Each structure stands twice: as structure tokens, then as C-alpha cells.
């Protein structure tokens, strides 16, 4: 997971655009825009993280750093469970 890649996605795309790219990736179709990542798993992680963060920012009216922190806490908690 690369935070600069996620930040770029959050700044440049909507949740709908990210979900569409996720669908394209899952269907093995060409992505509508470039997403950096060493493999499809990392690309998928970036797309999912960016969508989640945008929704969190809008829902809670918080800036990117706080939403990113909430996302990383969620991931850590799921890994340690």
C-alpha cells in the first residue's frame, strides 16, 4: 500500500470512477486511468482504500490525513484480529 498513490486517487477521482476501475480490474479489462502498483493486488488495494477514504471524508467532514489514519487503523485491526 503506497500512500502517495492513494492520495493521488483521492484527489483526482470520484468514488464512482474508482468503483468502475475496480470492476474493470476484476473483469480483467483495461483500466480507465492509470493506477500505480506492483501487481493487481496492490492496484486493487489502492482503489479500495481511496474509495473508502473519500466516503469517510464526506461522511465525517474530515480532511484526508484523518480519513487515512482511520483507514490504516481499520486495516491494522483486521490484521491483528
C-alpha positions in Angstrom: 0.0 0.0 0.0 1.5 3.3 -1.1 0.0 6.4 0.5 1.1 8.8 -2.3 -0.8 6.6 -4.8 -3.9 6.6 -2.7 -3.7 10.3 -2.1 -3.4 10.9 -5.9 -6.5 8.8 -6.5 -8.5 10.6 -3.7 -7.6 14.0 -5.2 -8.4 13.1 -8.8 -11.3 10.6 -8.9 -14.8 10.1 -7.6 -16.0 7.0 -5.7 -17.9 6.0 -8.8 -14.8 6.3 -11.0 -12.8 4.2 -8.5 -15.5 1.6 -8.3 -15.6 1.4 -12.1 -11.8 0.9 -12.2 -12.2 -1.8 -9.6 -14.8 -3.5 -11.7 -12.6 -3.3 -14.8 -9.7 -4.8 -12.9 -11.8 -7.7 -11.6 -13.1 -8.4 -15.1 -9.5 -8.2 -16.5 -10.4 -5.2 -18.7 -8.2 -2.2 -19.3 -8.4 0.4 -16.5 -10.0 3.7 -17.4 -7.0 5.5 -15.8 -3.5 4.5 -14.6 -3.2 3.2 -11.1 0.3 2.5 -9.8 1.0 -0.8 -8.1 3.4 -3.7 -8.4 0.6 -6.1 -9.2 -3.2 -6.4 -9.5 -3.5 -7.0 -5.7 -1.8 -3.7 -4.8 -3.7 -1.8 -7.5 -7.0 -3.2 -6.0 -5.8 -2.2 -2.6 -5.2 1.4 -3.8 -8.6 1.6 -5.4 -10.5 0.2 -2.4 -8.6 2.4 0.0 -9.1 5.6 -2.0 -12.9 4.9 -2.3 -13.2 4.2 1.4 -11.2 7.3 2.3 -13.3 9.6 0.1 -16.5 8.2 1.6 -15.1 8.7 5.2 -14.0 12.3 4.4 -17.5 13.1 3.0 -19.4 11.3 5.8 -17.5 12.7 8.7 -16.4 16.0 7.1 -12.7 15.4 7.8 -9.5 16.0 5.9 -7.5 13.4 4.0 -4.9 12.8 6.8 -7.6 11.9 9.4 -9.5 9.7 7.0 -6.3 7.9 6.0 -5.5 7.4 9.7 -8.9 5.9 10.2 -8.4 3.6 7.2 -4.9 2.4 8.4 -6.3 1.8 11.9 -9.1 -0.3 10.3 -6.6 -2.4 8.4 -4.3 -2.9 11.4 -7.2 -4.0 13.5 -8.4 -6.5 10.9 -4.9 -7.9 10.6 -4.4 -8.3 14.3 -7.7 -9.9 14.9 
